[in-house]
Amino acid sequence: MRTFILVLSLMGAALAAPAWKSFQSVPAHFTGVFPAPPKPTQSQTDSPIGAVITQIYTSTVAVGSYSVAYTELPGAAVRFAGDRVLTDARDGILQDAGAQQQSWTAVNGGYELAYRSPKRQGWSQIFLVGNRLYVLDARLKPGTDKRQWVMPFFSKFASQ
């Protein structure tokens, strides 16, 4: 019986909301929270306007992963194709996750994407701030509570 109670207690602890940890990236001009300290990586994409470098900060925990991607875009890309930049970011997330779009909603000067794949559910918020593209992405196990596991990640994000 004690073993059973211990197992239930451990399961409950695993499902408890994370203790969010503050994080600031001076190079990427943002502050926010992650459930565990994020690891920085970088990627480069060739585009018609030249190479574009993206800084990615990723935190992985038992229920899934959280990331903030930051890209400094050439001014012309934003001035003449801002809407295209946002939809291309959305399409890239869906392709990378192998997922189907559930919704695409305007929020706080950007958009929120909800998507689902056979093994994950995800939410992203995508913003253009001047020439900066920010993509916040949470990919979690199906059934994970968005209010506890995603909303603090989104609501504590601020560009600088």
Contacts in CASP RR format, 6 or more apart in sequence:
PFRMAT RR
TARGET T0000
AUTHOR 0000-0000-0000
METHOD contacts of the structure
MODEL  1
MRTFILVLSLMGAALAAPAWKSFQSVPAHFTGVFPAPPKPTQSQTDSPIG
AVITQIYTSTVAVGSYSVAYTELPGAAVRFAGDRVLTDARDGILQDAGAQ
QQSWTAVNGGYELAYRSPKRQGWSQIFLVGNRLYVLDARLKPGTDKRQWV
MPFFSKFASQ
14 62 0 8 1.000
17 145 0 8 1.000
17 148 0 8 1.000
17 149 0 8 1.000
17 152 0 8 1.000
18 35 0 8 1.000
18 36 0 8 1.000
18 61 0 8 1.000
18 148 0 8 1.000
18 149 0 8 1.000
19 35 0 8 1.000
20 33 0 8 1.000
20 34 0 8 1.000
20 35 0 8 1.000
20 152 0 8 1.000
20 153 0 8 1.000
20 156 0 8 1.000
21 33 0 8 1.000
21 34 0 8 1.000
21 35 0 8 1.000
21 36 0 8 1.000
21 37 0 8 1.000
22 31 0 8 1.000
22 32 0 8 1.000
22 33 0 8 1.000
22 156 0 8 1.000
23 31 0 8 1.000
23 32 0 8 1.000
23 33 0 8 1.000
23 34 0 8 1.000
23 37 0 8 1.000
23 38 0 8 1.000
23 57 0 8 1.000
24 30 0 8 1.000
24 31 0 8 1.000
24 32 0 8 1.000
25 31 0 8 1.000
25 40 0 8 1.000
25 55 0 8 1.000
25 57 0 8 1.000
25 68 0 8 1.000
25 70 0 8 1.000
27 55 0 8 1.000
28 55 0 8 1.000
28 57 0 8 1.000
28 68 0 8 1.000
28 70 0 8 1.000
29 70 0 8 1.000
29 132 0 8 1.000
29 159 0 8 1.000
29 160 0 8 1.000
30 68 0 8 1.000
30 70 0 8 1.000
30 134 0 8 1.000
30 157 0 8 1.000
30 158 0 8 1.000
30 159 0 8 1.000
30 160 0 8 1.000
31 156 0 8 1.000
31 157 0 8 1.000
31 158 0 8 1.000
31 160 0 8 1.000
32 68 0 8 1.000
32 153 0 8 1.000
32 156 0 8 1.000
32 157 0 8 1.000
32 158 0 8 1.000
33 152 0 8 1.000
33 153 0 8 1.000
33 156 0 8 1.000
33 157 0 8 1.000
34 57 0 8 1.000
34 59 0 8 1.000
34 66 0 8 1.000
34 153 0 8 1.000
35 59 0 8 1.000
35 61 0 8 1.000
35 66 0 8 1.000
35 149 0 8 1.000
35 153 0 8 1.000
36 59 0 8 1.000
36 60 0 8 1.000
36 61 0 8 1.000
37 59 0 8 1.000
38 57 0 8 1.000
38 58 0 8 1.000
38 59 0 8 1.000
38 66 0 8 1.000
38 67 0 8 1.000
38 68 0 8 1.000
39 57 0 8 1.000
39 58 0 8 1.000
39 59 0 8 1.000
40 55 0 8 1.000
40 56 0 8 1.000
40 57 0 8 1.000
41 55 0 8 1.000
41 56 0 8 1.000
41 58 0 8 1.000
42 53 0 8 1.000
42 54 0 8 1.000
42 55 0 8 1.000
42 56 0 8 1.000
43 53 0 8 1.000
43 54 0 8 1.000
43 56 0 8 1.000
44 51 0 8 1.000
44 52 0 8 1.000
44 53 0 8 1.000
44 54 0 8 1.000
45 51 0 8 1.000
45 52 0 8 1.000
45 54 0 8 1.000
46 52 0 8 1.000
47 77 0 8 1.000
49 74 0 8 1.000
49 76 0 8 1.000
49 77 0 8 1.000
50 74 0 8 1.000
52 71 0 8 1.000
52 73 0 8 1.000
53 71 0 8 1.000
53 72 0 8 1.000
54 69 0 8 1.000
54 70 0 8 1.000
54 71 0 8 1.000
55 69 0 8 1.000
55 70 0 8 1.000
55 71 0 8 1.000
56 67 0 8 1.000
56 68 0 8 1.000
56 69 0 8 1.000
56 70 0 8 1.000
57 67 0 8 1.000
57 68 0 8 1.000
57 69 0 8 1.000
57 70 0 8 1.000
58 65 0 8 1.000
58 66 0 8 1.000
58 67 0 8 1.000
59 65 0 8 1.000
59 66 0 8 1.000
59 67 0 8 1.000
60 66 0 8 1.000
63 140 0 8 1.000
63 141 0 8 1.000
63 144 0 8 1.000
63 149 0 8 1.000
64 120 0 8 1.000
64 138 0 8 1.000
64 139 0 8 1.000
64 140 0 8 1.000
64 141 0 8 1.000
64 144 0 8 1.000
65 137 0 8 1.000
65 138 0 8 1.000
65 139 0 8 1.000
66 136 0 8 1.000
66 137 0 8 1.000
66 138 0 8 1.000
66 139 0 8 1.000
66 153 0 8 1.000
67 135 0 8 1.000
67 136 0 8 1.000
67 137 0 8 1.000
68 134 0 8 1.000
68 135 0 8 1.000
68 136 0 8 1.000
68 137 0 8 1.000
68 157 0 8 1.000
69 133 0 8 1.000
69 134 0 8 1.000
69 135 0 8 1.000
69 137 0 8 1.000
70 132 0 8 1.000
70 133 0 8 1.000
70 134 0 8 1.000
71 132 0 8 1.000
71 133 0 8 1.000
72 131 0 8 1.000
72 132 0 8 1.000
73 85 0 8 1.000
73 128 0 8 1.000
73 131 0 8 1.000
73 132 0 8 1.000
73 133 0 8 1.000
74 131 0 8 1.000
75 131 0 8 1.000
77 85 0 8 1.000
77 131 0 8 1.000
78 85 0 8 1.000
78 128 0 8 1.000
78 130 0 8 1.000
78 131 0 8 1.000
82 128 0 8 1.000
85 128 0 8 1.000
85 133 0 8 1.000
86 110 0 8 1.000
86 111 0 8 1.000
86 126 0 8 1.000
86 128 0 8 1.000
89 126 0 8 1.000
89 133 0 8 1.000
89 135 0 8 1.000
90 101 0 8 1.000
90 104 0 8 1.000
90 111 0 8 1.000
90 113 0 8 1.000
90 124 0 8 1.000
90 126 0 8 1.000
93 99 0 8 1.000
93 113 0 8 1.000
93 115 0 8 1.000
93 124 0 8 1.000
93 135 0 8 1.000
93 137 0 8 1.000
94 100 0 8 1.000
94 101 0 8 1.000
94 113 0 8 1.000
94 115 0 8 1.000
97 115 0 8 1.000
97 117 0 8 1.000
97 120 0 8 1.000
97 122 0 8 1.000
97 139 0 8 1.000
98 117 0 8 1.000
99 115 0 8 1.000
99 116 0 8 1.000
99 117 0 8 1.000
99 120 0 8 1.000
99 122 0 8 1.000
100 115 0 8 1.000
100 116 0 8 1.000
100 117 0 8 1.000
101 113 0 8 1.000
101 114 0 8 1.000
101 115 0 8 1.000
102 114 0 8 1.000
102 115 0 8 1.000
102 116 0 8 1.000
103 112 0 8 1.000
103 113 0 8 1.000
103 114 0 8 1.000
104 111 0 8 1.000
104 112 0 8 1.000
104 113 0 8 1.000
105 111 0 8 1.000
105 112 0 8 1.000
105 114 0 8 1.000
107 125 0 8 1.000
108 125 0 8 1.000
108 127 0 8 1.000
109 127 0 8 1.000
110 125 0 8 1.000
110 126 0 8 1.000
110 127 0 8 1.000
110 128 0 8 1.000
111 125 0 8 1.000
111 126 0 8 1.000
112 123 0 8 1.000
112 124 0 8 1.000
112 125 0 8 1.000
112 126 0 8 1.000
112 154 0 8 1.000
113 123 0 8 1.000
113 124 0 8 1.000
113 125 0 8 1.000
113 126 0 8 1.000
114 121 0 8 1.000
114 122 0 8 1.000
114 123 0 8 1.000
115 121 0 8 1.000
115 122 0 8 1.000
115 123 0 8 1.000
115 124 0 8 1.000
116 122 0 8 1.000
116 142 0 8 1.000
119 141 0 8 1.000
119 142 0 8 1.000
120 139 0 8 1.000
120 140 0 8 1.000
120 141 0 8 1.000
120 142 0 8 1.000
121 139 0 8 1.000
121 140 0 8 1.000
121 141 0 8 1.000
121 142 0 8 1.000
121 143 0 8 1.000
121 144 0 8 1.000
122 137 0 8 1.000
122 138 0 8 1.000
122 139 0 8 1.000
122 140 0 8 1.000
122 150 0 8 1.000
123 137 0 8 1.000
123 138 0 8 1.000
123 146 0 8 1.000
123 150 0 8 1.000
123 154 0 8 1.000
124 135 0 8 1.000
124 136 0 8 1.000
124 137 0 8 1.000
124 138 0 8 1.000
125 134 0 8 1.000
125 135 0 8 1.000
125 136 0 8 1.000
125 154 0 8 1.000
125 157 0 8 1.000
126 133 0 8 1.000
126 134 0 8 1.000
126 135 0 8 1.000
126 136 0 8 1.000
127 133 0 8 1.000
127 134 0 8 1.000
127 159 0 8 1.000
128 134 0 8 1.000
129 159 0 8 1.000
132 159 0 8 1.000
134 157 0 8 1.000
134 159 0 8 1.000
136 153 0 8 1.000
136 154 0 8 1.000
136 157 0 8 1.000
138 149 0 8 1.000
138 150 0 8 1.000
138 153 0 8 1.000
140 149 0 8 1.000
140 150 0 8 1.000
144 150 0 8 1.000
END
